[in-house]
Amino acid sequence: MGYSDWGNTPITFDGATVKYYGKGYWLSAFAFRLADRQMTGDSLDQNLFGIFSEFKFMENFKFNPYLMFDRKVPVENLARLTLGFNASGYFGPIVHDIDFAYQTGNITMGRNLDISAIMAAINLEFDFKIPSKAALGAGFSYYSGDKDATDNKYEVFDNTYATKHAYFGDMDYFKAIPASTYNLGITDMYAYYKMALAPWLAAKVTGHLFNSVTAYKLVSGTESNAFGTEIDLGFMAKYNEYLNFNFGAATFLPGDIFKEKKGKDNSYWMYAGFHLNFK
């Protein structure tokens, strides 16, 4: 479940949260109403319940297990349980971040389907411990896809409540999974380098290689897993404690699947903005 204030309308939920703090850990239980038709017997009410927790076993490592239950009324529309964890920390100059989640339950998409989907990701970063704050990182992300659209299983991992812009490239071609992956799932192999070019200016360049988990049959009759390749370049300039400027550019080179779905041309994107903090 992501937090995002990048745009004018951040991710928000109507509901309640209760937290309990203990020594070296805390628990948070929540209940949210996501949709309400405000009519007796309607079928579009949707609720989200869950527990998120954090256990800090040592100063340089924390473990965050969680569960979420997503339910539409009547239950036949959607009853999905997501179980997962995040583990993050550092060992010397190496920073790590590991995620895993499993989804089960049932969903109605023309017929009743059993959900069985997996998400896994790992990011490793090496901090050179030099004045420029240079760091080199690499990672791999995996979202399962549907192997057989005719069986009674739904194997596409759904990231409905995630922070979409922070992952799978700055150009947001894979923002709305599973729709943007055509139910094929996705893998992302990426590497990046970041450093401070000046005390007031930081830069980061990232390369992504996107592939589908399930092979896609092209018009030619051959199969392909290639979504495409993306290169992102970003800068952040600090003017003072109140004002930051952000600007950058990116390009996407389509693979076989995107060439057939979206066209053969490379695409380009540029942005510029500022963040004004009223303290």
LINGI-V818187 format. One record per backbone hydrogen bond with DSSP energy under -0.5 kcal/mol. NH is the residue of the N-H (numbers start at 0). CO is the residue of the C=O. If there is no record, write none. Layout:
nh:NH co:CO
nh:NH co:CO
This chain:
nh:1 co:160
nh:10 co:3
nh:13 co:32
nh:14 co:12
nh:15 co:30
nh:17 co:28
nh:19 co:26
nh:21 co:24
nh:23 co:21
nh:24 co:21
nh:25 co:53
nh:26 co:19
nh:27 co:51
nh:28 co:17
nh:29 co:49
nh:30 co:15
nh:31 co:47
nh:32 co:13
nh:33 co:31
nh:33 co:45
nh:34 co:45
nh:41 co:38
nh:45 co:34
nh:46 co:70
nh:47 co:31
nh:48 co:68
nh:49 co:29
nh:50 co:66
nh:51 co:27
nh:52 co:64
nh:53 co:25
nh:54 co:62
nh:55 co:23
nh:56 co:54
nh:57 co:60
nh:60 co:57
nh:61 co:87
nh:62 co:54
nh:63 co:85
nh:64 co:62
nh:65 co:83
nh:66 co:50
nh:67 co:81
nh:68 co:48
nh:69 co:67
nh:69 co:79
nh:70 co:46
nh:70 co:68
nh:71 co:77
nh:72 co:44
nh:76 co:73
nh:77 co:73
nh:78 co:105
nh:79 co:69
nh:80 co:103
nh:81 co:67
nh:82 co:80
nh:82 co:101
nh:83 co:65
nh:84 co:99
nh:85 co:63
nh:86 co:97
nh:87 co:61
nh:88 co:95
nh:89 co:59
nh:90 co:93
nh:93 co:90
nh:94 co:92
nh:94 co:124
nh:95 co:88
nh:96 co:122
nh:97 co:86
nh:98 co:120
nh:99 co:84
nh:100 co:118
nh:101 co:82
nh:102 co:116
nh:103 co:80
nh:104 co:114
nh:105 co:78
nh:106 co:112
nh:107 co:76
nh:108 co:106
nh:108 co:110
nh:112 co:106
nh:113 co:151
nh:114 co:104
nh:115 co:153
nh:116 co:102
nh:118 co:100
nh:119 co:141
nh:120 co:98
nh:121 co:139
nh:122 co:96
nh:123 co:137
nh:124 co:94
nh:125 co:135
nh:126 co:92
nh:126 co:124
nh:127 co:125
nh:127 co:133
nh:132 co:129
nh:134 co:193
nh:135 co:125
nh:136 co:191
nh:137 co:123
nh:138 co:189
nh:139 co:121
nh:140 co:187
nh:141 co:119
nh:142 co:185
nh:143 co:117
nh:145 co:182
nh:146 co:144
nh:150 co:147
nh:153 co:113
nh:154 co:152
nh:156 co:143
nh:156 co:154
nh:158 co:156
nh:158 co:176
nh:161 co:158
nh:163 co:161
nh:166 co:163
nh:171 co:168
nh:174 co:171
nh:176 co:174
nh:179 co:175
nh:180 co:177
nh:181 co:178
nh:182 co:177
nh:183 co:180
nh:185 co:142
nh:186 co:210
nh:187 co:140
nh:188 co:208
nh:189 co:138
nh:189 co:187
nh:190 co:206
nh:191 co:136
nh:192 co:204
nh:193 co:134
nh:194 co:202
nh:195 co:131
nh:196 co:194
nh:196 co:200
nh:197 co:200
nh:200 co:197
nh:201 co:235
nh:202 co:194
nh:203 co:233
nh:204 co:192
nh:205 co:231
nh:206 co:190
nh:207 co:229
nh:208 co:188
nh:209 co:207
nh:209 co:227
nh:210 co:186
nh:211 co:224
nh:212 co:183
nh:213 co:183
nh:215 co:223
nh:217 co:215
nh:217 co:221
nh:220 co:217
nh:223 co:215
nh:226 co:209
nh:226 co:224
nh:227 co:209
nh:228 co:252
nh:229 co:207
nh:230 co:250
nh:231 co:205
nh:232 co:248
nh:233 co:203
nh:234 co:246
nh:235 co:201
nh:236 co:244
nh:237 co:199
nh:238 co:236
nh:238 co:242
nh:239 co:242
nh:243 co:274
nh:244 co:236
nh:245 co:272
nh:246 co:234
nh:247 co:270
nh:248 co:232
nh:249 co:268
nh:250 co:230
nh:251 co:266
nh:252 co:228
nh:253 co:251
nh:254 co:226
nh:256 co:225
nh:257 co:225
nh:258 co:254
nh:259 co:255
nh:260 co:256
nh:261 co:257
nh:262 co:257
nh:266 co:251
nh:268 co:249
nh:270 co:247
nh:272 co:245
nh:274 co:243
nh:275 co:273
nh:276 co:241
nh:276 co:274
nh:277 co:275
nh:278 co:276
